[in-house]
Structures are given as structure tokens and as C-alpha cells.
Amino acid sequence: MYKKKSFKYYVFLEKIDKIISNNLLKFKNLNVIINIKTTDQTHIQKTLPIIKFCKKNNVPFFLLDNYRLCTKYHSNGIFLSSGNKQITKPSLLKKNFKIIGSAHNQFEYLFKFKQGCKLIMLSPLFSNEKYSENKILNVLKFNFICRNWNKKSCALGGINEENIRRIKLTIATSIAFKRLIENPKIKKPAYNLM
């Protein structure tokens, strides 16, 4: 009998409002990646409501590229962007601290492997405003690149309500997105989009 594929969801946030917070609560297996780009206090103050939301609702959260802030805010882990080249990690991390990252090709995957990432997001799966049609992976190329990876893979890039069902055709165990969570028309439960 066919077993429905179960995904973990990762959403990138720089802000939170009523629409986003309502949509976040419609997902099971949700993780939030908080995009703190700088250590500037003004920017950090804008992201504190996201951290408070995650803690209040028991949603695991990851901070972008900054181990020091991860320790300060007691995050569940860190998200290492494809441009992050830091190999060493602090030795004082809590036991269940998770390291995840993103890659665009096999070379970047190998680097994320060295950085200790347990989950690697491969991007871009679908076209979006950042990547044109001729630079996307699509399902076949995504599967071809990930097939020999020794880590769990996550689909990232251009995911919306129209193409999210196609991720079932990939070997990904997780889905990551940004703009989808800002849609006020997401129906409950949102994971049934799959």
C-alpha cells in the first residue's frame, strides 16, 4: 500500500505579522530560519518577535551564519548559507544543536559536508525572481545531484502553491520556502498542499 510521504518544513523569516504567524501555525513539522543578517541592534530588535513566537509555540528555530547569536538566543541550530566558509565551530554548543546549510552544486555540498551539516538544502528547484528558467534544477537534475549524498536533502527555491506538489517526485525529505508563508489564502491545514 502507498504510504504518504511526510516532509519537514523550513521557512525563512525576516519579519513576522498576523498573516505569517497564523500561517505558521497551520504547519506540522515546522522549523523557522531567522535571517539575522547583521549584529546591528536595530535589525536584531526586529527579529526578536520571531524568536518569541517560536519559543512560545515550541517551533524549532535556526539563526543564519552566527554561532554567537545562536548561543545567546538558545536557538535549536544554525543555518549555514552557501556563502559561509567557516569550517570550525564552537565546542560549547548544546548536545542537540543542529547544523543545516544550503548548496547550489556538488562542490558546495562537499563544503557543507565538511562544516557538519546534517541537512543540506539544494537550490534553486524552481524558477523565481532570483534565478531565471535556465538556471533552475527542476526535479530530474535535483534528484541526479542528491542521489549519492550522504545527508538528508531539502528542496529550496521558487516553491509556491502551484508547484509544491511536484516535490513529491524528488528524493527530498524537507521543503524550504519564504514567500509561500506570506500568502493570506493558505488553507488549513497547509501541509495538505502536498
Z-matrix of the N, CA and C atoms (Angstrom, degrees):
N
C 1 1.461
C 2 1.532 1 110.20
N 3 1.338 2 116.97 1 141.14
C 4 1.468 3 121.84 2 -177.99
C 5 1.521 4 110.93 3 -70.54
N 6 1.311 5 115.55 4 128.02
C 7 1.467 6 120.79 5 178.18
C 8 1.522 7 108.90 6 -101.19
N 9 1.326 8 116.42 7 128.54
C 10 1.462 9 121.21 8 -179.42
C 11 1.523 10 110.05 9 -64.85
N 12 1.328 11 116.00 10 130.64
C 13 1.458 12 121.39 11 -179.48
C 14 1.526 13 109.91 12 -71.73
N 15 1.319 14 115.83 13 130.95
C 16 1.459 15 120.96 14 -178.99
C 17 1.523 16 110.05 15 -105.18
N 18 1.320 17 117.33 16 129.83
C 19 1.453 18 122.36 17 -176.20
C 20 1.522 19 111.75 18 -113.21
N 21 1.323 20 115.61 19 151.79
C 22 1.458 21 121.07 20 165.05
C 23 1.515 22 106.12 21 -94.04
N 24 1.324 23 116.20 22 147.99
C 25 1.457 24 121.21 23 -179.21
C 26 1.526 25 109.61 24 -115.95
N 27 1.329 26 115.40 25 137.02
C 28 1.463 27 122.75 26 175.55
C 29 1.520 28 107.69 27 -124.16
N 30 1.328 29 116.17 28 126.61
C 31 1.458 30 119.82 29 -179.45
C 32 1.525 31 109.10 30 -120.99
N 33 1.328 32 116.27 31 133.44
C 34 1.467 33 122.91 32 178.28
C 35 1.522 34 108.97 33 -88.73
N 36 1.323 35 117.12 34 126.82
C 37 1.462 36 121.02 35 -179.71
C 38 1.518 37 111.87 36 -129.92
N 39 1.330 38 114.71 37 140.08
C 40 1.464 39 121.88 38 170.64
C 41 1.523 40 110.10 39 -116.04
N 42 1.341 41 115.01 40 -14.92
C 43 1.464 42 120.85 41 -178.54
C 44 1.522 43 107.89 42 -151.22
N 45 1.322 44 115.48 43 167.49
C 46 1.462 45 119.73 44 174.44
C 47 1.527 46 108.43 45 -141.53
N 48 1.315 47 114.75 46 138.33
C 49 1.463 48 120.33 47 176.25
C 50 1.534 49 107.59 48 -139.12
N 51 1.318 50 117.26 49 -173.32
C 52 1.461 51 120.83 50 -175.36
C 53 1.530 52 112.17 51 -63.13
N 54 1.338 53 117.19 52 -43.09
C 55 1.466 54 120.76 53 -179.78
C 56 1.525 55 110.05 54 -62.41
N 57 1.339 56 116.58 55 -47.96
C 58 1.463 57 120.81 56 -178.34
C 59 1.525 58 110.96 57 -64.01
N 60 1.322 59 117.30 58 -45.81
C 61 1.472 60 119.41 59 -178.50
C 62 1.525 61 111.13 60 -63.81
N 63 1.325 62 118.29 61 -39.47
C 64 1.469 63 121.15 62 176.49
C 65 1.518 64 111.11 63 -63.24
N 66 1.345 65 117.15 64 -42.60
C 67 1.463 66 121.17 65 179.66
C 68 1.522 67 111.71 66 -67.06
N 69 1.315 68 117.76 67 -38.70
C 70 1.464 69 120.87 68 179.95
C 71 1.521 70 111.10 69 -58.26
N 72 1.320 71 116.40 70 -39.09
C 73 1.459 72 120.59 71 -177.39
C 74 1.525 73 112.66 72 -73.53
N 75 1.323 74 118.26 73 -6.77
C 76 1.464 75 122.12 74 178.27
C 77 1.527 76 112.34 75 -86.25
N 78 1.319 77 117.20 76 -6.82
C 79 1.462 78 121.40 77 -177.59
C 80 1.516 79 112.14 78 -103.90
N 81 1.328 80 115.93 79 141.47
C 82 1.455 81 121.80 80 167.51
C 83 1.525 82 106.68 81 -97.48
N 84 1.321 83 116.57 82 159.68
C 85 1.471 84 121.73 83 178.96
C 86 1.525 85 111.86 84 56.19
N 87 1.322 86 116.32 85 40.77
C 88 1.462 87 121.36 86 -176.58
C 89 1.524 88 111.71 87 -93.98
N 90 1.333 89 115.25 88 140.88
C 91 1.460 90 123.77 89 172.67
C 92 1.521 91 107.04 90 -131.24
N 93 1.319 92 116.60 91 145.24
C 94 1.465 93 120.91 92 -179.58
C 95 1.521 94 109.40 93 -114.55
N 96 1.328 95 115.47 94 133.88
C 97 1.464 96 121.44 95 173.58
C 98 1.519 97 106.79 96 -107.85
N 99 1.332 98 116.06 97 115.46
C 100 1.459 99 120.99 98 -175.78
C 101 1.515 100 109.01 99 -94.64
N 102 1.309 101 114.75 100 123.34
C 103 1.458 102 121.63 101 -174.30
C 104 1.528 103 110.94 102 -89.06
N 105 1.328 104 116.34 103 79.23
C 106 1.462 105 120.36 104 172.90
C 107 1.524 106 106.38 105 -89.51
N 108 1.326 107 115.94 106 101.17
C 109 1.467 108 120.09 107 -173.67
C 110 1.525 109 112.64 108 -78.21
N 111 1.298 110 116.97 109 -29.55
C 112 1.464 111 120.03 110 -177.21
C 113 1.522 112 109.01 111 -135.84
N 114 1.315 113 115.37 112 170.51
C 115 1.465 114 119.69 113 175.25
C 116 1.528 115 110.12 114 -94.77
N 117 1.330 116 116.56 115 12.44
C 118 1.453 117 122.17 116 176.68
C 119 1.534 118 109.74 117 -60.73
N 120 1.315 119 117.21 118 128.90
C 121 1.462 120 122.19 119 -174.55
C 122 1.529 121 112.99 120 -59.95
N 123 1.333 122 116.99 121 -36.29
C 124 1.468 123 119.97 122 179.64
C 125 1.525 124 109.89 123 -62.82
N 126 1.314 125 116.73 124 -44.32
C 127 1.468 126 121.18 125 -180.00
C 128 1.532 127 110.47 126 -66.87
N 129 1.314 128 116.72 127 -42.07
C 130 1.462 129 120.68 128 179.47
C 131 1.523 130 110.51 129 -62.16
N 132 1.332 131 117.85 130 -40.54
C 133 1.465 132 121.39 131 179.41
C 134 1.526 133 111.62 132 -60.65
N 135 1.347 134 116.92 133 -32.76
C 136 1.466 135 120.72 134 179.02
C 137 1.521 136 111.66 135 -70.57
N 138 1.333 137 116.91 136 -26.21
C 139 1.466 138 119.69 137 -177.31
C 140 1.525 139 113.01 138 -92.48
N 141 1.319 140 118.20 139 -12.81
C 142 1.471 141 120.72 140 179.98
C 143 1.532 142 113.46 141 -58.74
N 144 1.355 143 119.20 142 -37.96
C 145 1.483 144 117.94 143 176.99
C 146 1.535 145 112.82 144 -61.00
N 147 1.334 146 117.40 145 -30.69
C 148 1.473 147 120.08 146 177.77
C 149 1.529 148 109.25 147 -67.61
N 150 1.346 149 116.26 148 -44.77
C 151 1.459 150 120.68 149 179.15
C 152 1.529 151 110.31 150 -61.24
N 153 1.331 152 116.73 151 -43.27
C 154 1.464 153 120.82 152 179.27
C 155 1.525 154 111.27 153 -62.88
N 156 1.334 155 116.52 154 -41.94
C 157 1.465 156 121.04 155 177.88
C 158 1.528 157 110.30 156 -59.64
N 159 1.334 158 116.39 157 -47.07
C 160 1.473 159 121.09 158 -178.07
C 161 1.525 160 111.24 159 -61.89
N 162 1.325 161 116.13 160 -45.15
C 163 1.465 162 119.85 161 -179.20
C 164 1.532 163 111.46 162 -65.86
N 165 1.309 164 116.32 163 -41.35
C 166 1.470 165 120.93 164 -179.46
C 167 1.522 166 111.40 165 -64.12
N 168 1.340 167 117.33 166 -36.53
C 169 1.463 168 121.82 167 -175.03
C 170 1.529 169 113.47 168 -104.08
N 171 1.329 170 116.59 169 13.24
C 172 1.475 171 121.77 170 179.21
C 173 1.522 172 112.99 171 54.10
N 174 1.329 173 116.09 172 42.25
C 175 1.458 174 121.98 173 176.91
C 176 1.533 175 108.05 174 -99.52
N 177 1.333 176 118.47 175 119.11
C 178 1.464 177 119.50 176 178.55
C 179 1.529 178 110.37 177 -59.66
N 180 1.342 179 116.59 178 138.88
C 181 1.466 180 118.91 179 178.45
C 182 1.521 181 111.13 180 -132.81
N 183 1.325 182 113.62 181 150.47
C 184 1.461 183 123.69 182 -178.41
C 185 1.525 184 108.09 183 -123.44
N 186 1.317 185 116.46 184 143.43
C 187 1.459 186 120.37 185 175.66
C 188 1.521 187 109.12 186 -105.28
N 189 1.312 188 115.63 187 152.33
C 190 1.459 189 122.21 188 -173.79
C 191 1.525 190 112.11 189 -85.19
N 192 1.343 191 116.78 190 116.43
C 193 1.468 192 124.12 191 164.85
C 194 1.531 193 116.86 192 59.91
N 195 1.312 194 120.17 193 16.48
C 196 1.461 195 119.30 194 -174.84
C 197 1.536 196 110.87 195 -138.27
N 198 1.345 197 115.52 196 97.90
C 199 1.469 198 120.70 197 -179.00
C 200 1.529 199 111.73 198 -62.54
N 201 1.324 200 116.27 199 -35.64
C 202 1.467 201 119.60 200 -177.53
C 203 1.531 202 111.07 201 -62.90
N 204 1.347 203 115.97 202 -45.13
C 205 1.467 204 119.15 203 178.34
C 206 1.531 205 111.72 204 -68.94
N 207 1.327 206 116.56 205 -31.25
C 208 1.474 207 119.97 206 176.06
C 209 1.520 208 110.62 207 -60.70
N 210 1.343 209 115.78 208 -42.39
C 211 1.468 210 120.86 209 178.86
C 212 1.528 211 110.38 210 -68.30
N 213 1.321 212 116.27 211 -42.52
C 214 1.462 213 121.08 212 -177.83
C 215 1.527 214 112.15 213 -62.33
N 216 1.343 215 117.15 214 -42.60
C 217 1.465 216 121.03 215 -175.46
C 218 1.531 217 112.87 216 -99.99
N 219 1.333 218 117.07 217 6.80
C 220 1.472 219 122.47 218 176.21
C 221 1.532 220 111.51 219 55.27
N 222 1.332 221 115.04 220 49.56
C 223 1.466 222 119.02 221 179.16
C 224 1.525 223 109.83 222 -72.34
N 225 1.331 224 115.42 223 163.08
C 226 1.465 225 120.80 224 177.94
C 227 1.515 226 111.88 225 -78.39
N 228 1.330 227 116.22 226 -14.60
C 229 1.450 228 119.60 227 179.90
C 230 1.514 229 111.62 228 177.19
N 231 1.332 230 113.91 229 -170.51
C 232 1.467 231 121.11 230 -179.42
C 233 1.521 232 109.08 231 -127.93
N 234 1.318 233 115.63 232 145.10
C 235 1.461 234 121.96 233 173.11
C 236 1.524 235 107.21 234 -107.05
N 237 1.336 236 116.29 235 118.00
C 238 1.466 237 121.58 236 179.26
C 239 1.525 238 108.76 237 -96.60
N 240 1.319 239 116.22 238 112.96
C 241 1.464 240 120.90 239 -178.86
C 242 1.523 241 109.90 240 -66.86
N 243 1.324 242 116.40 241 164.65
C 244 1.462 243 120.45 242 -178.11
C 245 1.525 244 112.02 243 -61.17
N 246 1.335 245 116.83 244 -26.99
C 247 1.467 246 120.64 245 179.84
C 248 1.522 247 113.97 246 -83.27
N 249 1.325 248 117.88 247 -7.87
C 250 1.466 249 121.53 248 -179.04
C 251 1.525 250 109.59 249 -76.78
N 252 1.327 251 117.00 250 121.81
C 253 1.467 252 122.02 251 -177.67
C 254 1.527 253 112.47 252 -113.34
N 255 1.320 254 117.82 253 16.54
C 256 1.461 255 121.94 254 -178.74
C 257 1.529 256 110.11 255 -77.55
N 258 1.319 257 117.22 256 117.75
C 259 1.460 258 121.08 257 -178.70
C 260 1.527 259 111.36 258 -87.85
N 261 1.321 260 117.01 259 -43.77
C 262 1.467 261 119.70 260 -176.50
C 263 1.515 262 111.05 261 -76.30
N 264 1.309 263 115.78 262 144.22
C 265 1.457 264 120.89 263 176.43
C 266 1.522 265 108.85 264 -126.67
N 267 1.318 266 117.20 265 151.77
C 268 1.470 267 120.00 266 -179.27
C 269 1.526 268 111.93 267 -60.09
N 270 1.314 269 116.08 268 147.04
C 271 1.465 270 120.40 269 -179.19
C 272 1.526 271 112.41 270 -86.26
N 273 1.325 272 117.45 271 -10.44
C 274 1.460 273 120.62 272 -175.62
C 275 1.531 274 113.71 273 -94.72
N 276 1.329 275 117.51 274 22.08
C 277 1.466 276 120.45 275 -179.89
C 278 1.522 277 109.95 276 -74.15
N 279 1.334 278 116.34 277 147.94
C 280 1.465 279 118.79 278 178.67
C 281 1.521 280 110.34 279 -65.92
N 282 1.301 281 115.72 280 158.31
C 283 1.464 282 122.77 281 -170.65
C 284 1.533 283 113.51 282 -57.81
N 285 1.314 284 117.34 283 -42.25
C 286 1.469 285 120.55 284 -176.25
C 287 1.535 286 113.19 285 -95.36
N 288 1.329 287 117.23 286 18.91
C 289 1.464 288 123.01 287 178.69
C 290 1.533 289 108.98 288 -66.52
N 291 1.341 290 116.91 289 130.57
C 292 1.464 291 121.02 290 -176.66
C 293 1.526 292 110.74 291 -108.88
N 294 1.323 293 114.79 292 141.99
C 295 1.466 294 121.27 293 176.70
C 296 1.524 295 107.26 294 -115.32
N 297 1.330 296 115.85 295 121.24
C 298 1.461 297 121.63 296 176.52
C 299 1.531 298 107.66 297 -126.88
N 300 1.324 299 116.88 298 162.26
C 301 1.460 300 118.97 299 -178.33
C 302 1.511 301 112.28 300 -158.01
N 303 1.338 302 115.16 301 -179.15
C 304 1.470 303 120.39 302 179.77
C 305 1.518 304 110.83 303 -128.91
N 306 1.325 305 114.51 304 151.78
C 307 1.460 306 121.90 305 179.84
C 308 1.526 307 108.77 306 -144.32
N 309 1.335 308 115.10 307 158.58
C 310 1.464 309 120.33 308 176.89
C 311 1.523 310 112.03 309 -114.94
N 312 1.325 311 116.58 310 -9.32
C 313 1.466 312 120.87 311 -177.44
C 314 1.531 313 109.83 312 -159.92
N 315 1.339 314 115.67 313 -179.63
C 316 1.461 315 121.29 314 -176.87
C 317 1.532 316 111.88 315 -65.65
N 318 1.323 317 117.11 316 -37.86
C 319 1.467 318 120.57 317 -179.95
C 320 1.536 319 110.49 318 -61.86
N 321 1.326 320 116.80 319 -46.61
C 322 1.461 321 120.40 320 179.09
C 323 1.528 322 110.94 321 -66.69
N 324 1.346 323 117.25 322 -32.92
C 325 1.466 324 120.06 323 175.13
C 326 1.530 325 110.52 324 -59.22
N 327 1.332 326 116.85 325 -46.54
C 328 1.469 327 120.60 326 -179.04
C 329 1.520 328 111.22 327 -60.03
N 330 1.331 329 116.35 328 -36.32
C 331 1.462 330 119.74 329 178.50
C 332 1.530 331 110.37 330 -68.83
N 333 1.333 332 117.12 331 -41.45
C 334 1.463 333 120.17 332 177.97
C 335 1.530 334 110.72 333 -64.46
N 336 1.321 335 116.59 334 -33.59
C 337 1.454 336 121.47 335 176.11
C 338 1.530 337 109.73 336 -61.33
N 339 1.341 338 116.77 337 -44.50
C 340 1.472 339 121.83 338 178.31
C 341 1.527 340 111.45 339 -63.86
N 342 1.316 341 116.65 340 -32.49
C 343 1.467 342 121.00 341 -179.73
C 344 1.534 343 112.52 342 -76.13
N 345 1.315 344 117.11 343 -6.09
C 346 1.461 345 120.72 344 176.86
C 347 1.514 346 115.28 345 88.60
N 348 1.332 347 117.87 346 19.12
C 349 1.471 348 120.85 347 -179.92
C 350 1.526 349 110.81 348 -67.21
N 351 1.320 350 116.75 349 131.92
C 352 1.463 351 122.16 350 177.34
C 353 1.524 352 111.64 351 -89.97
N 354 1.327 353 116.14 352 -22.10
C 355 1.458 354 122.81 353 177.59
C 356 1.520 355 107.09 354 -135.87
N 357 1.342 356 116.19 355 134.07
C 358 1.465 357 119.89 356 -179.36
C 359 1.528 358 109.08 357 -124.94
N 360 1.323 359 115.04 358 125.68
C 361 1.457 360 121.74 359 178.23
C 362 1.519 361 109.29 360 -88.02
N 363 1.319 362 116.26 361 127.24
C 364 1.461 363 121.02 362 178.60
C 365 1.520 364 108.09 363 -104.34
N 366 1.333 365 115.25 364 129.19
C 367 1.459 366 121.47 365 -172.97
C 368 1.524 367 110.25 366 -139.94
N 369 1.327 368 117.82 367 153.45
C 370 1.463 369 129.94 368 -3.93
C 371 1.529 370 111.63 369 -95.40
N 372 1.309 371 116.73 370 132.02
C 373 1.460 372 120.93 371 178.55
C 374 1.522 373 110.75 372 -73.92
N 375 1.333 374 116.83 373 -47.38
C 376 1.463 375 121.81 374 -179.36
C 377 1.522 376 110.08 375 -121.98
N 378 1.327 377 116.15 376 164.63
C 379 1.471 378 120.33 377 -178.87
C 380 1.523 379 110.09 378 -70.27
N 381 1.317 380 115.18 379 149.31
C 382 1.461 381 122.18 380 177.19
C 383 1.517 382 108.00 381 -155.89
N 384 1.317 383 116.79 382 -176.37
C 385 1.469 384 118.79 383 -176.15
C 386 1.527 385 112.89 384 -66.90
N 387 1.333 386 117.40 385 -19.93
C 388 1.462 387 120.63 386 179.44
C 389 1.534 388 112.30 387 -85.47
N 390 1.350 389 116.98 388 -33.95
C 391 1.460 390 121.42 389 -176.64
C 392 1.527 391 110.80 390 -124.03
N 393 1.330 392 116.15 391 131.43
C 394 1.464 393 121.03 392 179.90
C 395 1.526 394 110.30 393 -78.43
N 396 1.323 395 115.50 394 170.20
C 397 1.462 396 122.84 395 -176.67
C 398 1.535 397 112.85 396 -56.67
N 399 1.337 398 117.59 397 -34.94
C 400 1.469 399 119.62 398 -177.45
C 401 1.533 400 113.36 399 -81.72
N 402 1.337 401 118.15 400 -2.03
C 403 1.465 402 120.58 401 178.95
C 404 1.529 403 113.13 402 -109.62
N 405 1.314 404 116.52 403 -1.01
C 406 1.468 405 118.77 404 -177.99
C 407 1.534 406 110.69 405 -83.48
N 408 1.333 407 114.83 406 159.89
C 409 1.461 408 120.63 407 -178.99
C 410 1.521 409 111.73 408 -85.94
N 411 1.309 410 116.82 409 -46.18
C 412 1.451 411 124.58 410 -171.13
C 413 1.529 412 109.68 411 65.44
N 414 1.311 413 117.44 412 175.12
C 415 1.464 414 122.10 413 -169.38
C 416 1.522 415 112.89 414 -62.72
N 417 1.334 416 118.37 415 -47.65
C 418 1.469 417 120.98 416 -175.61
C 419 1.525 418 112.79 417 -62.50
N 420 1.317 419 116.79 418 -48.31
C 421 1.463 420 119.62 419 -179.18
C 422 1.532 421 111.26 420 -68.00
N 423 1.330 422 116.69 421 -36.78
C 424 1.461 423 121.00 422 176.51
C 425 1.530 424 109.70 423 -57.42
N 426 1.332 425 116.93 424 -49.51
C 427 1.465 426 121.04 425 -179.45
C 428 1.522 427 111.58 426 -65.18
N 429 1.318 428 117.20 427 -37.95
C 430 1.464 429 121.40 428 -179.83
C 431 1.534 430 110.81 429 -62.77
N 432 1.333 431 116.53 430 -43.69
C 433 1.466 432 120.67 431 -179.15
C 434 1.533 433 110.84 432 -69.23
N 435 1.320 434 117.44 433 -41.42
C 436 1.477 435 121.59 434 -173.94
C 437 1.523 436 114.57 435 -82.58
N 438 1.322 437 118.36 436 -11.71
C 439 1.464 438 120.13 437 -167.75
C 440 1.524 439 113.91 438 -59.66
N 441 1.346 440 117.84 439 -31.50
C 442 1.466 441 120.49 440 -179.04
C 443 1.525 442 113.15 441 -106.90
N 444 1.317 443 116.18 442 11.71
C 445 1.460 444 118.55 443 179.30
C 446 1.522 445 109.84 444 -67.97
N 447 1.307 446 114.91 445 142.53
C 448 1.456 447 121.11 446 179.43
C 449 1.528 448 110.70 447 -95.35
N 450 1.314 449 116.39 448 17.91
C 451 1.466 450 123.13 449 -178.77
C 452 1.526 451 108.89 450 -134.52
N 453 1.324 452 115.86 451 162.23
C 454 1.461 453 119.54 452 174.81
C 455 1.518 454 109.22 453 -69.85
N 456 1.337 455 116.18 454 144.70
C 457 1.468 456 120.45 455 -179.40
C 458 1.523 457 110.30 456 -112.29
N 459 1.332 458 113.63 457 152.03
C 460 1.459 459 121.70 458 -178.45
C 461 1.522 460 108.57 459 -131.27
N 462 1.321 461 116.95 460 134.95
C 463 1.463 462 122.05 461 178.21
C 464 1.522 463 109.66 462 -82.84
N 465 1.333 464 115.86 463 131.01
C 466 1.465 465 121.70 464 -177.53
C 467 1.520 466 109.54 465 -141.76
N 468 1.327 467 115.94 466 142.40
C 469 1.457 468 120.68 467 171.65
C 470 1.513 469 114.59 468 110.65
N 471 1.326 470 116.64 469 111.54
C 472 1.462 471 122.15 470 172.73
C 473 1.523 472 114.71 471 72.41
N 474 1.312 473 118.39 472 19.78
C 475 1.467 474 121.17 473 -176.48
C 476 1.525 475 110.22 474 -79.90
N 477 1.324 476 115.83 475 127.38
C 478 1.459 477 121.64 476 179.62
C 479 1.535 478 109.78 477 -142.00
N 480 1.330 479 116.77 478 -175.73
C 481 1.462 480 120.46 479 -176.90
C 482 1.524 481 112.54 480 -63.51
N 483 1.341 482 117.64 481 -29.53
C 484 1.456 483 121.14 482 -177.00
C 485 1.525 484 112.92 483 -75.98
N 486 1.339 485 117.77 484 -34.88
C 487 1.470 486 118.89 485 -173.90
C 488 1.533 487 114.70 486 -109.46
N 489 1.327 488 118.42 487 -2.69
C 490 1.469 489 120.08 488 -174.61
C 491 1.533 490 112.49 489 -61.38
N 492 1.337 491 117.10 490 -31.63
C 493 1.466 492 119.76 491 179.35
C 494 1.519 493 112.34 492 -65.03
N 495 1.320 494 117.94 493 -26.97
C 496 1.470 495 121.46 494 -179.09
C 497 1.524 496 112.21 495 -68.37
N 498 1.332 497 117.52 496 -16.00
C 499 1.465 498 120.16 497 179.92
C 500 1.528 499 110.38 498 -67.53
N 501 1.335 500 117.38 499 -21.32
C 502 1.460 501 120.04 500 175.64
C 503 1.527 502 111.65 501 -62.50
N 504 1.331 503 116.48 502 -19.84
C 505 1.470 504 120.84 503 179.08
C 506 1.526 505 112.50 504 -83.75
N 507 1.322 506 117.17 505 -7.73
C 508 1.466 507 120.87 506 -179.77
C 509 1.523 508 110.34 507 -93.94
N 510 1.335 509 115.24 508 171.28
C 511 1.466 510 119.93 509 175.67
C 512 1.526 511 110.79 510 -93.67
N 513 1.312 512 116.91 511 12.75
C 514 1.472 513 121.84 512 179.22
C 515 1.526 514 110.73 513 -67.41
N 516 1.332 515 115.17 514 147.00
C 517 1.468 516 121.04 515 175.76
C 518 1.525 517 110.65 516 -104.18
N 519 1.351 518 115.89 517 -10.05
C 520 1.461 519 121.14 518 -176.85
C 521 1.519 520 110.20 519 -141.53
N 522 1.325 521 114.41 520 162.40
C 523 1.462 522 122.25 521 178.65
C 524 1.521 523 107.90 522 -130.34
N 525 1.336 524 116.75 523 133.74
C 526 1.471 525 120.87 524 177.55
C 527 1.523 526 109.03 525 -123.01
N 528 1.334 527 115.62 526 141.34
C 529 1.462 528 119.74 527 -178.59
C 530 1.513 529 110.01 528 -156.50
N 531 1.338 530 114.07 529 171.59
C 532 1.460 531 120.07 530 178.58
C 533 1.522 532 110.55 531 -130.18
N 534 1.328 533 117.75 532 -63.93
C 535 1.464 534 120.88 533 -172.88
C 536 1.532 535 113.65 534 -67.36
N 537 1.300 536 117.14 535 -27.84
C 538 1.465 537 120.15 536 -178.53
C 539 1.526 538 111.59 537 -56.94
N 540 1.310 539 117.60 538 -36.94
C 541 1.467 540 121.72 539 -176.65
C 542 1.532 541 111.99 540 -71.89
N 543 1.340 542 116.49 541 -14.98
C 544 1.467 543 120.66 542 -179.19
C 545 1.526 544 112.44 543 -88.58
N 546 1.331 545 117.26 544 -2.05
C 547 1.460 546 122.08 545 -177.01
C 548 1.529 547 110.04 546 -77.78
N 549 1.329 548 118.35 547 117.60
C 550 1.475 549 120.34 548 -178.73
C 551 1.523 550 113.26 549 -70.38
N 552 1.340 551 118.05 550 -9.22
C 553 1.462 552 121.15 551 -175.85
C 554 1.529 553 113.49 552 -99.09
N 555 1.329 554 118.12 553 8.01
C 556 1.465 555 119.08 554 177.56
C 557 1.514 556 109.23 555 -60.47
N 558 1.341 557 115.88 556 129.19
C 559 1.462 558 120.15 557 -178.88
C 560 1.518 559 110.65 558 -89.35
N 561 1.273 560 115.69 559 157.32
C 562 1.458 561 120.59 560 179.40
C 563 1.535 562 108.73 561 -97.79
N 564 1.327 563 118.93 562 135.63
C 565 1.462 564 126.93 563 -6.50
C 566 1.530 565 110.95 564 -83.42
N 567 1.309 566 117.17 565 138.15
C 568 1.456 567 121.82 566 -173.08
C 569 1.521 568 112.62 567 -66.12
N 570 1.337 569 117.85 568 -28.42
C 571 1.462 570 118.19 569 -177.93
C 572 1.531 571 111.50 570 -67.53
N 573 1.326 572 117.89 571 -12.92
C 574 1.460 573 120.12 572 174.50
C 575 1.521 574 112.84 573 -75.16
N 576 1.355 575 116.67 574 -1.38
C 577 1.460 576 119.67 575 170.86
C 578 1.525 577 110.24 576 -57.08
N 579 1.344 578 114.85 577 -27.80
C 580 1.455 579 119.94 578 -178.97
C 581 1.517 580 110.67 579 -76.16
